[in-house]
Amino acid sequence: MEINNIGNNAGVIWNALNTNGKMTETKLKKETGLASADFYTALGWLAREGKVNVVVETRCGKDCEYITL
C-alpha cells in the first residue's frame, strides 16, 4: 500500500465526515466504499493526526460510538 493511497483514502473519510457529520464506523465504512484494510489504515492516519474523534452517546440505554471531525 502506497503512502499516497493512504492519504487519499484519509481524504475520502474526512470529506464524508465533513459532509455528513458524525457517523458510526459501519455507516462511515459503507459511505466511503473503502475496503477494510484501506479504511482502517486511513482512519488510523487521521486519528494519529488528531483529525477525528470517537464519541460515545447513550441512546435507549445502549452506548453508541460515533466518529466525528
mmCIF file of the N, C-alpha and C atoms, coordinates in Angstrom:
data_MODEL
# 
_entry.id   MODEL 
# 
loop_
_atom_site.group_PDB 
_atom_site.id 
_atom_site.type_symbol 
_atom_site.label_atom_id 
_atom_site.label_alt_id 
_atom_site.label_comp_id 
_atom_site.label_asym_id 
_atom_site.label_entity_id 
_atom_site.label_seq_id 
_atom_site.pdbx_PDB_ins_code 
_atom_site.Cartn_x 
_atom_site.Cartn_y 
_atom_site.Cartn_z 
_atom_site.occupancy 
_atom_site.B_iso_or_equiv 
_atom_site.pdbx_formal_charge 
_atom_site.auth_seq_id 
_atom_site.auth_comp_id 
_atom_site.auth_asym_id 
_atom_site.auth_atom_id 
_atom_site.pdbx_PDB_model_num 
ATOM 1   N N  . MET A 1 1  ? 0.854   -1.169 0.000  1.00 0.00 ? 1  MET A N  1 
ATOM 2   C CA . MET A 1 1  ? 0.000   0.000  0.000  1.00 0.00 ? 1  MET A CA 1 
ATOM 3   C C  . MET A 1 1  ? 0.906   1.239  0.000  1.00 0.00 ? 1  MET A C  1 
ATOM 4   N N  . GLU A 1 2  ? 0.663   2.115  -0.916 1.00 0.00 ? 2  GLU A N  1 
ATOM 5   C CA . GLU A 1 2  ? 1.462   3.335  -1.019 1.00 0.00 ? 2  GLU A CA 1 
ATOM 6   C C  . GLU A 1 2  ? 0.960   4.389  -0.055 1.00 0.00 ? 2  GLU A C  1 
ATOM 7   N N  . ILE A 1 3  ? 1.892   5.194  0.446  1.00 0.00 ? 3  ILE A N  1 
ATOM 8   C CA . ILE A 1 3  ? 1.529   6.241  1.402  1.00 0.00 ? 3  ILE A CA 1 
ATOM 9   C C  . ILE A 1 3  ? 0.580   7.260  0.768  1.00 0.00 ? 3  ILE A C  1 
ATOM 10  N N  . ASN A 1 4  ? 0.710   7.493  -0.536 1.00 0.00 ? 4  ASN A N  1 
ATOM 11  C CA . ASN A 1 4  ? -0.210  8.417  -1.208 1.00 0.00 ? 4  ASN A CA 1 
ATOM 12  C C  . ASN A 1 4  ? -1.638  7.888  -1.191 1.00 0.00 ? 4  ASN A C  1 
ATOM 13  N N  . ASN A 1 5  ? -1.778  6.578  -1.334 1.00 0.00 ? 5  ASN A N  1 
ATOM 14  C CA . ASN A 1 5  ? -3.117  5.983  -1.280 1.00 0.00 ? 5  ASN A CA 1 
ATOM 15  C C  . ASN A 1 5  ? -3.729  6.146  0.102  1.00 0.00 ? 5  ASN A C  1 
ATOM 16  N N  . ILE A 1 6  ? -2.915  5.986  1.133  1.00 0.00 ? 6  ILE A N  1 
ATOM 17  C CA . ILE A 1 6  ? -3.410  6.153  2.499  1.00 0.00 ? 6  ILE A CA 1 
ATOM 18  C C  . ILE A 1 6  ? -3.903  7.583  2.686  1.00 0.00 ? 6  ILE A C  1 
ATOM 19  N N  . GLY A 1 7  ? -3.121  8.532  2.238  1.00 0.00 ? 7  GLY A N  1 
ATOM 20  C CA . GLY A 1 7  ? -3.515  9.942  2.341  1.00 0.00 ? 7  GLY A CA 1 
ATOM 21  C C  . GLY A 1 7  ? -4.780  10.248 1.557  1.00 0.00 ? 7  GLY A C  1 
ATOM 22  N N  . ASN A 1 8  ? -4.888  9.694  0.360  1.00 0.00 ? 8  ASN A N  1 
ATOM 23  C CA . ASN A 1 8  ? -6.098  9.899  -0.447 1.00 0.00 ? 8  ASN A CA 1 
ATOM 24  C C  . ASN A 1 8  ? -7.318  9.293  0.234  1.00 0.00 ? 8  ASN A C  1 
ATOM 25  N N  . ASN A 1 9  ? -7.158  8.092  0.783  1.00 0.00 ? 9  ASN A N  1 
ATOM 26  C CA . ASN A 1 9  ? -8.266  7.441  1.476  1.00 0.00 ? 9  ASN A CA 1 
ATOM 27  C C  . ASN A 1 9  ? -8.644  8.204  2.746  1.00 0.00 ? 9  ASN A C  1 
ATOM 28  N N  . ALA A 1 10 ? -7.657  8.767  3.421  1.00 0.00 ? 10 ALA A N  1 
ATOM 29  C CA . ALA A 1 10 ? -7.945  9.601  4.594  1.00 0.00 ? 10 ALA A CA 1 
ATOM 30  C C  . ALA A 1 10 ? -8.785  10.801 4.175  1.00 0.00 ? 10 ALA A C  1 
ATOM 31  N N  . GLY A 1 11 ? -8.483  11.357 3.015  1.00 0.00 ? 11 GLY A N  1 
ATOM 32  C CA . GLY A 1 11 ? -9.279  12.468 2.486  1.00 0.00 ? 11 GLY A CA 1 
ATOM 33  C C  . GLY A 1 11 ? -10.710 12.060 2.189  1.00 0.00 ? 11 GLY A C  1 
ATOM 34  N N  . VAL A 1 12 ? -10.896 10.856 1.699  1.00 0.00 ? 12 VAL A N  1 
ATOM 35  C CA . VAL A 1 12 ? -12.246 10.348 1.424  1.00 0.00 ? 12 VAL A CA 1 
ATOM 36  C C  . VAL A 1 12 ? -13.044 10.260 2.727  1.00 0.00 ? 12 VAL A C  1 
ATOM 37  N N  . ILE A 1 13 ? -12.413 9.731  3.774  1.00 0.00 ? 13 ILE A N  1 
ATOM 38  C CA . ILE A 1 13 ? -13.075 9.623  5.079  1.00 0.00 ? 13 ILE A CA 1 
ATOM 39  C C  . ILE A 1 13 ? -13.377 11.010 5.632  1.00 0.00 ? 13 ILE A C  1 
ATOM 40  N N  . TRP A 1 14 ? -12.392 11.888 5.592  1.00 0.00 ? 14 TRP A N  1 
ATOM 41  C CA . TRP A 1 14 ? -12.579 13.242 6.134  1.00 0.00 ? 14 TRP A CA 1 
ATOM 42  C C  . TRP A 1 14 ? -13.717 13.958 5.417  1.00 0.00 ? 14 TRP A C  1 
ATOM 43  N N  . ASN A 1 15 ? -13.746 13.855 4.088  1.00 0.00 ? 15 ASN A N  1 
ATOM 44  C CA . ASN A 1 15 ? -14.805 14.514 3.313  1.00 0.00 ? 15 ASN A CA 1 
ATOM 45  C C  . ASN A 1 15 ? -16.181 13.942 3.644  1.00 0.00 ? 15 ASN A C  1 
ATOM 46  N N  . ALA A 1 16 ? -16.263 12.642 3.851  1.00 0.00 ? 16 ALA A N  1 
ATOM 47  C CA . ALA A 1 16 ? -17.550 12.026 4.208  1.00 0.00 ? 16 ALA A CA 1 
ATOM 48  C C  . ALA A 1 16 ? -18.027 12.553 5.556  1.00 0.00 ? 16 ALA A C  1 
ATOM 49  N N  . LEU A 1 17 ? -17.114 12.663 6.513  1.00 0.00 ? 17 LEU A N  1 
ATOM 50  C CA . LEU A 1 17 ? -17.484 13.190 7.830  1.00 0.00 ? 17 LEU A CA 1 
ATOM 51  C C  . LEU A 1 17 ? -17.818 14.672 7.760  1.00 0.00 ? 17 LEU A C  1 
ATOM 52  N N  . ASN A 1 18 ? -17.087 15.411 6.970  1.00 0.00 ? 18 ASN A N  1 
ATOM 53  C CA . ASN A 1 18 ? -17.338 16.838 6.827  1.00 0.00 ? 18 ASN A CA 1 
ATOM 54  C C  . ASN A 1 18 ? -18.707 17.086 6.190  1.00 0.00 ? 18 ASN A C  1 
ATOM 55  N N  . THR A 1 19 ? -19.085 16.264 5.261  1.00 0.00 ? 19 THR A N  1 
ATOM 56  C CA . THR A 1 19 ? -20.363 16.405 4.568  1.00 0.00 ? 19 THR A CA 1 
ATOM 57  C C  . THR A 1 19 ? -21.537 15.922 5.413  1.00 0.00 ? 19 THR A C  1 
ATOM 58  N N  . ASN A 1 20 ? -21.367 14.769 6.060  1.00 0.00 ? 20 ASN A N  1 
ATOM 59  C CA . ASN A 1 20 ? -22.489 14.109 6.735  1.00 0.00 ? 20 ASN A CA 1 
ATOM 60  C C  . ASN A 1 20 ? -22.507 14.259 8.250  1.00 0.00 ? 20 ASN A C  1 
ATOM 61  N N  . GLY A 1 21 ? -21.444 14.746 8.829  1.00 0.00 ? 21 GLY A N  1 
ATOM 62  C CA . GLY A 1 21 ? -21.374 14.826 10.289 1.00 0.00 ? 21 GLY A CA 1 
ATOM 63  C C  . GLY A 1 21 ? -21.013 13.486 10.896 1.00 0.00 ? 21 GLY A C  1 
ATOM 64  N N  . LYS A 1 22 ? -21.246 13.366 12.186 1.00 0.00 ? 22 LYS A N  1 
ATOM 65  C CA . LYS A 1 22 ? -20.847 12.145 12.890 1.00 0.00 ? 22 LYS A CA 1 
ATOM 66  C C  . LYS A 1 22 ? -21.540 10.923 12.308 1.00 0.00 ? 22 LYS A C  1 
ATOM 67  N N  . MET A 1 23 ? -20.796 9.825  12.287 1.00 0.00 ? 23 MET A N  1 
ATOM 68  C CA . MET A 1 23 ? -21.320 8.568  11.767 1.00 0.00 ? 23 MET A CA 1 
ATOM 69  C C  . MET A 1 23 ? -20.750 7.407  12.557 1.00 0.00 ? 23 MET A C  1 
ATOM 70  N N  . THR A 1 24 ? -21.504 6.313  12.569 1.00 0.00 ? 24 THR A N  1 
ATOM 71  C CA . THR A 1 24 ? -20.958 5.098  13.153 1.00 0.00 ? 24 THR A CA 1 
ATOM 72  C C  . THR A 1 24 ? -19.878 4.572  12.220 1.00 0.00 ? 24 THR A C  1 
ATOM 73  N N  . GLU A 1 25 ? -19.027 3.710  12.758 1.00 0.00 ? 25 GLU A N  1 
ATOM 74  C CA . GLU A 1 25 ? -17.975 3.111  11.954 1.00 0.00 ? 25 GLU A CA 1 
ATOM 75  C C  . GLU A 1 25 ? -18.562 2.366  10.752 1.00 0.00 ? 25 GLU A C  1 
ATOM 76  N N  . THR A 1 26 ? -19.623 1.619  10.983 1.00 0.00 ? 26 THR A N  1 
ATOM 77  C CA . THR A 1 26 ? -20.253 0.847  9.911  1.00 0.00 ? 26 THR A CA 1 
ATOM 78  C C  . THR A 1 26 ? -20.795 1.753  8.818  1.00 0.00 ? 26 THR A C  1 
ATOM 79  N N  . LYS A 1 27 ? -21.487 2.803  9.213  1.00 0.00 ? 27 LYS A N  1 
ATOM 80  C CA . LYS A 1 27 ? -22.054 3.734  8.221  1.00 0.00 ? 27 LYS A CA 1 
ATOM 81  C C  . LYS A 1 27 ? -20.944 4.459  7.460  1.00 0.00 ? 27 LYS A C  1 
ATOM 82  N N  . LEU A 1 28 ? -19.906 4.877  8.171  1.00 0.00 ? 28 LEU A N  1 
ATOM 83  C CA . LEU A 1 28 ? -18.795 5.581  7.525  1.00 0.00 ? 28 LEU A CA 1 
ATOM 84  C C  . LEU A 1 28 ? -18.084 4.674  6.533  1.00 0.00 ? 28 LEU A C  1 
ATOM 85  N N  . LYS A 1 29 ? -17.868 3.437  6.922  1.00 0.00 ? 29 LYS A N  1 
ATOM 86  C CA . LYS A 1 29 ? -17.206 2.492  6.019  1.00 0.00 ? 29 LYS A CA 1 
ATOM 87  C C  . LYS A 1 29 ? -18.051 2.283  4.768  1.00 0.00 ? 29 LYS A C  1 
ATOM 88  N N  . LYS A 1 30 ? -19.353 2.140  4.942  1.00 0.00 ? 30 LYS A N  1 
ATOM 89  C CA . LYS A 1 30 ? -20.248 1.963  3.803  1.00 0.00 ? 30 LYS A CA 1 
ATOM 90  C C  . LYS A 1 30 ? -20.277 3.216  2.933  1.00 0.00 ? 30 LYS A C  1 
ATOM 91  N N  . GLU A 1 31 ? -20.325 4.383  3.564  1.00 0.00 ? 31 GLU A N  1 
ATOM 92  C CA . GLU A 1 31 ? -20.377 5.661  2.844  1.00 0.00 ? 31 GLU A CA 1 
ATOM 93  C C  . GLU A 1 31 ? -19.134 5.868  1.976  1.00 0.00 ? 31 GLU A C  1 
ATOM 94  N N  . THR A 1 32 ? -17.971 5.477  2.484  1.00 0.00 ? 32 THR A N  1 
ATOM 95  C CA . THR A 1 32 ? -16.727 5.691  1.741  1.00 0.00 ? 32 THR A CA 1 
ATOM 96  C C  . THR A 1 32 ? -16.486 4.632  0.677  1.00 0.00 ? 32 THR A C  1 
ATOM 97  N N  . GLY A 1 33 ? -17.030 3.433  0.890  1.00 0.00 ? 33 GLY A N  1 
ATOM 98  C CA . GLY A 1 33 ? -16.819 2.359  -0.074 1.00 0.00 ? 33 GLY A CA 1 
ATOM 99  C C  . GLY A 1 33 ? -15.416 1.790  -0.074 1.00 0.00 ? 33 GLY A C  1 
ATOM 100 N N  . LEU A 1 34 ? -14.638 2.092  0.969  1.00 0.00 ? 34 LEU A N  1 
ATOM 101 C CA . LEU A 1 34 ? -13.268 1.597  1.039  1.00 0.00 ? 34 LEU A CA 1 
ATOM 102 C C  . LEU A 1 34 ? -13.232 0.161  1.554  1.00 0.00 ? 34 LEU A C  1 
ATOM 103 N N  . ALA A 1 35 ? -12.269 -0.596 1.071  1.00 0.00 ? 35 ALA A N  1 
ATOM 104 C CA . ALA A 1 35 ? -12.027 -1.943 1.589  1.00 0.00 ? 35 ALA A CA 1 
ATOM 105 C C  . ALA A 1 35 ? -11.581 -1.819 3.045  1.00 0.00 ? 35 ALA A C  1 
ATOM 106 N N  . SER A 1 36 ? -11.776 -2.864 3.820  1.00 0.00 ? 36 SER A N  1 
ATOM 107 C CA . SER A 1 36 ? -11.476 -2.816 5.257  1.00 0.00 ? 36 SER A CA 1 
ATOM 108 C C  . SER A 1 36 ? -10.058 -2.353 5.558  1.00 0.00 ? 36 SER A C  1 
ATOM 109 N N  . ALA A 1 37 ? -9.078  -2.953 4.922  1.00 0.00 ? 37 ALA A N  1 
ATOM 110 C CA . ALA A 1 37 ? -7.677  -2.589 5.198  1.00 0.00 ? 37 ALA A CA 1 
ATOM 111 C C  . ALA A 1 37 ? -7.419  -1.120 4.867  1.00 0.00 ? 37 ALA A C  1 
ATOM 112 N N  . ASP A 1 38 ? -7.949  -0.662 3.745  1.00 0.00 ? 38 ASP A N  1 
ATOM 113 C CA . ASP A 1 38 ? -7.772  0.738  3.341  1.00 0.00 ? 38 ASP A CA 1 
ATOM 114 C C  . ASP A 1 38 ? -8.483  1.677  4.304  1.00 0.00 ? 38 ASP A C  1 
ATOM 115 N N  . PHE A 1 39 ? -9.691  1.294  4.708  1.00 0.00 ? 39 PHE A N  1 
ATOM 116 C CA . PHE A 1 39 ? -10.476 2.118  5.621  1.00 0.00 ? 39 PHE A CA 1 
ATOM 117 C C  . PHE A 1 39 ? -9.767  2.288  6.958  1.00 0.00 ? 39 PHE A C  1 
ATOM 118 N N  . TYR A 1 40 ? -9.369  1.186  7.564  1.00 0.00 ? 40 TYR A N  1 
ATOM 119 C CA . TYR A 1 40 ? -8.778  1.259  8.901  1.00 0.00 ? 40 TYR A CA 1 
ATOM 120 C C  . TYR A 1 40 ? -7.386  1.891  8.899  1.00 0.00 ? 40 TYR A C  1 
ATOM 121 N N  . THR A 1 41 ? -6.634  1.705  7.826  1.00 0.00 ? 41 THR A N  1 
ATOM 122 C CA . THR A 1 41 ? -5.330  2.367  7.724  1.00 0.00 ? 41 THR A CA 1 
ATOM 123 C C  . THR A 1 41 ? -5.516  3.878  7.635  1.00 0.00 ? 41 THR A C  1 
ATOM 124 N N  . ALA A 1 42 ? -6.448  4.315  6.805  1.00 0.00 ? 42 ALA A N  1 
ATOM 125 C CA . ALA A 1 42 ? -6.704  5.749  6.639  1.00 0.00 ? 42 ALA A CA 1 
ATOM 126 C C  . ALA A 1 42 ? -7.305  6.354  7.903  1.00 0.00 ? 42 ALA A C  1 
ATOM 127 N N  . LEU A 1 43 ? -8.199  5.620  8.562  1.00 0.00 ? 43 LEU A N  1 
ATOM 128 C CA . LEU A 1 43 ? -8.790  6.111  9.806  1.00 0.00 ? 43 LEU A CA 1 
ATOM 129 C C  . LEU A 1 43 ? -7.714  6.252  10.883 1.00 0.00 ? 43 LEU A C  1 
ATOM 130 N N  . GLY A 1 44 ? -6.805  5.304  10.938 1.00 0.00 ? 44 GLY A N  1 
ATOM 131 C CA . GLY A 1 44 ? -5.682  5.387  11.876 1.00 0.00 ? 44 GLY A CA 1 
ATOM 132 C C  . GLY A 1 44 ? -4.807  6.600  11.592 1.00 0.00 ? 44 GLY A C  1 
ATOM 133 N N  . TRP A 1 45 ? -4.579  6.878  10.329 1.00 0.00 ? 45 TRP A N  1 
ATOM 134 C CA . TRP A 1 45 ? -3.800  8.052  9.918  1.00 0.00 ? 45 TRP A CA 1 
ATOM 135 C C  . TRP A 1 45 ? -4.460  9.324  10.463 1.00 0.00 ? 45 TRP A C  1 
ATOM 136 N N  . LEU A 1 46 ? -5.772  9.437  10.248 1.00 0.00 ? 46 LEU A N  1 
ATOM 137 C CA . LEU A 1 46 ? -6.498  10.617 10.723 1.00 0.00 ? 46 LEU A CA 1 
ATOM 138 C C  . LEU A 1 46 ? -6.492  10.705 12.249 1.00 0.00 ? 46 LEU A C  1 
ATOM 139 N N  . ALA A 1 47 ? -6.640  9.578  12.908 1.00 0.00 ? 47 ALA A N  1 
ATOM 140 C CA . ALA A 1 47 ? -6.624  9.564  14.372 1.00 0.00 ? 47 ALA A CA 1 
ATOM 141 C C  . ALA A 1 47 ? -5.257  9.983  14.896 1.00 0.00 ? 47 ALA A C  1 
ATOM 142 N N  . ARG A 1 48 ? -4.217  9.488  14.291 1.00 0.00 ? 48 ARG A N  1 
ATOM 143 C CA . ARG A 1 48 ? -2.849  9.838  14.720 1.00 0.00 ? 48 ARG A CA 1 
ATOM 144 C C  . ARG A 1 48 ? -2.598  11.331 14.569 1.00 0.00 ? 48 ARG A C  1 
ATOM 145 N N  . GLU A 1 49 ? -3.174  11.929 13.549 1.00 0.00 ? 49 GLU A N  1 
ATOM 146 C CA . GLU A 1 49 ? -3.013  13.366 13.323 1.00 0.00 ? 49 GLU A CA 1 
ATOM 147 C C  . GLU A 1 49 ? -3.993  14.200 14.146 1.00 0.00 ? 49 GLU A C  1 
ATOM 148 N N  . GLY A 1 50 ? -4.845  13.543 14.914 1.00 0.00 ? 50 GLY A N  1 
ATOM 149 C CA . GLY A 1 50 ? -5.805  14.265 15.750 1.00 0.00 ? 50 GLY A CA 1 
ATOM 150 C C  . GLY A 1 50 ? -6.940  14.902 14.964 1.00 0.00 ? 50 GLY A C  1 
ATOM 151 N N  . LYS A 1 51 ? -7.246  14.349 13.801 1.00 0.00 ? 51 LYS A N  1 
ATOM 152 C CA . LYS A 1 51 ? -8.272  14.955 12.946 1.00 0.00 ? 51 LYS A CA 1 
ATOM 153 C C  . LYS A 1 51 ? -9.633  14.303 13.082 1.00 0.00 ? 51 LYS A C  1 
ATOM 154 N N  . VAL A 1 52 ? -9.715  13.183 13.784 1.00 0.00 ? 52 VAL A N  1 
ATOM 155 C CA . VAL A 1 52 ? -11.005 12.547 14.056 1.00 0.00 ? 52 VAL A CA 1 
ATOM 156 C C  . VAL A 1 52 ? -11.078 12.182 15.533 1.00 0.00 ? 52 VAL A C  1 
ATOM 157 N N  . ASN A 1 53 ? -12.286 12.057 16.009 1.00 0.00 ? 53 ASN A N  1 
ATOM 158 C CA . ASN A 1 53 ? -12.535 11.674 17.395 1.00 0.00 ? 53 ASN A CA 1 
ATOM 159 C C  . ASN A 1 53 ? -13.594 10.587 17.420 1.00 0.00 ? 53 ASN A C  1 
ATOM 160 N N  . VAL A 1 54 ? -13.573 9.814  18.491 1.00 0.00 ? 54 VAL A N  1 
ATOM 161 C CA . VAL A 1 54 ? -14.640 8.845  18.729 1.00 0.00 ? 54 VAL A CA 1 
ATOM 162 C C  . VAL A 1 54 ? -15.398 9.323  19.953 1.00 0.00 ? 54 VAL A C  1 
ATOM 163 N N  . VAL A 1 55 ? -16.694 9.495  19.796 1.00 0.00 ? 55 VAL A N  1 
ATOM 164 C CA . VAL A 1 55 ? -17.540 9.909  20.912 1.00 0.00 ? 55 VAL A CA 1 
ATOM 165 C C  . VAL A 1 55 ? -18.552 8.803  21.191 1.00 0.00 ? 55 VAL A C  1 
ATOM 166 N N  . VAL A 1 56 ? -18.892 8.658  22.450 1.00 0.00 ? 56 VAL A N  1 
ATOM 167 C CA . VAL A 1 56 ? -19.867 7.650  22.849 1.00 0.00 ? 56 VAL A CA 1 
ATOM 168 C C  . VAL A 1 56 ? -21.100 8.370  23.353 1.00 0.00 ? 56 VAL A C  1 
ATOM 169 N N  . GLU A 1 57 ? -22.237 8.003  22.794 1.00 0.00 ? 57 GLU A N  1 
ATOM 170 C CA . GLU A 1 57 ? -23.520 8.555  23.222 1.00 0.00 ? 57 GLU A CA 1 
ATOM 171 C C  . GLU A 1 57 ? -24.405 7.399  23.665 1.00 0.00 ? 57 GLU A C  1 
ATOM 172 N N  . THR A 1 58 ? -25.162 7.625  24.719 1.00 0.00 ? 58 THR A N  1 
ATOM 173 C CA . THR A 1 58 ? -26.080 6.603  25.190 1.00 0.00 ? 58 THR A CA 1 
ATOM 174 C C  . THR A 1 58 ? -27.463 6.900  24.633 1.00 0.00 ? 58 THR A C  1 
ATOM 175 N N  . ARG A 1 59 ? -28.013 5.922  23.940 1.00 0.00 ? 59 ARG A N  1 
ATOM 176 C CA . ARG A 1 59 ? -29.344 6.046  23.352 1.00 0.00 ? 59 ARG A CA 1 
ATOM 177 C C  . ARG A 1 59 ? -30.144 4.808  23.742 1.00 0.00 ? 59 ARG A C  1 
ATOM 178 N N  . CYS A 1 60 ? -31.260 5.042  24.376 1.00 0.00 ? 60 CYS A N  1 
ATOM 179 C CA . CYS A 1 60 ? -32.147 3.945  24.803 1.00 0.00 ? 60 CYS A CA 1 
ATOM 180 C C  . CYS A 1 60 ? -31.391 2.923  25.649 1.00 0.00 ? 60 CYS A C  1 
ATOM 181 N N  . GLY A 1 61 ? -30.507 3.409  26.506 1.00 0.00 ? 61 GLY A N  1 
ATOM 182 C CA . GLY A 1 61 ? -29.761 2.535  27.393 1.00 0.00 ? 61 GLY A CA 1 
ATOM 183 C C  . GLY A 1 61 ? -28.603 1.802  26.741 1.00 0.00 ? 61 GLY A C  1 
ATOM 184 N N  . LYS A 1 62 ? -28.293 2.119  25.489 1.00 0.00 ? 62 LYS A N  1 
ATOM 185 C CA . LYS A 1 62 ? -27.212 1.458  24.769 1.00 0.00 ? 62 LYS A CA 1 
ATOM 186 C C  . LYS A 1 62 ? -26.167 2.489  24.371 1.00 0.00 ? 62 LYS A C  1 
ATOM 187 N N  . ASP A 1 63 ? -24.889 2.157  24.573 1.00 0.00 ? 63 ASP A N  1 
ATOM 188 C CA . ASP A 1 63 ? -23.809 3.043  24.151 1.00 0.00 ? 63 ASP A CA 1 
ATOM 189 C C  . ASP A 1 63 ? -23.560 2.886  22.656 1.00 0.00 ? 63 ASP A C  1 
ATOM 190 N N  . CYS A 1 64 ? -23.496 4.010  21.955 1.00 0.00 ? 64 CYS A N  1 
ATOM 191 C CA . CYS A 1 64 ? -23.214 4.022  20.519 1.00 0.00 ? 64 CYS A CA 1 
ATOM 192 C C  . CYS A 1 64 ? -21.965 4.858  20.280 1.00 0.00 ? 64 CYS A C  1 
ATOM 193 N N  . GLU A 1 65 ? -21.034 4.313  19.512 1.00 0.00 ? 65 GLU A N  1 
ATOM 194 C CA . GLU A 1 65 ? -19.814 5.049  19.187 1.00 0.00 ? 65 GLU A CA 1 
ATOM 195 C C  . GLU A 1 65 ? -19.976 5.715  17.829 1.00 0.00 ? 65 GLU A C  1 
ATOM 196 N N  . TYR A 1 66 ? -19.556 6.977  17.774 1.00 0.00 ? 66 TYR A N  1 
ATOM 197 C CA . TYR A 1 66 ? -19.597 7.744  16.539 1.00 0.00 ? 66 TYR A CA 1 
ATOM 198 C C  . TYR A 1 66 ? -18.212 8.311  16.258 1.00 0.00 ? 66 TYR A C  1 
ATOM 199 N N  . ILE A 1 67 ? -17.876 8.394  14.981 1.00 0.00 ? 67 ILE A N  1 
ATOM 200 C CA . ILE A 1 67 ? -16.639 9.034  14.552 1.00 0.00 ? 67 ILE A CA 1 
ATOM 201 C C  . ILE A 1 67 ? -16.998 10.432 14.081 1.00 0.00 ? 67 ILE A C  1 
ATOM 202 N N  . THR A 1 68 ? -16.260 11.418 14.561 1.00 0.00 ? 68 THR A N  1 
ATOM 203 C CA . THR A 1 68 ? -16.523 12.816 14.221 1.00 0.00 ? 68 THR A CA 1 
ATOM 204 C C  . THR A 1 68 ? -15.218 13.508 13.856 1.00 0.00 ? 68 THR A C  1 
ATOM 205 N N  . LEU A 1 69 ? -15.351 14.675 13.259 1.00 0.00 ? 69 LEU A N  1 
ATOM 206 C CA . LEU A 1 69 ? -14.176 15.513 12.996 1.00 0.00 ? 69 LEU A CA 1 
ATOM 207 C C  . LEU A 1 69 ? -13.815 16.269 14.240 1.00 0.00 ? 69 LEU A C  1 
# 
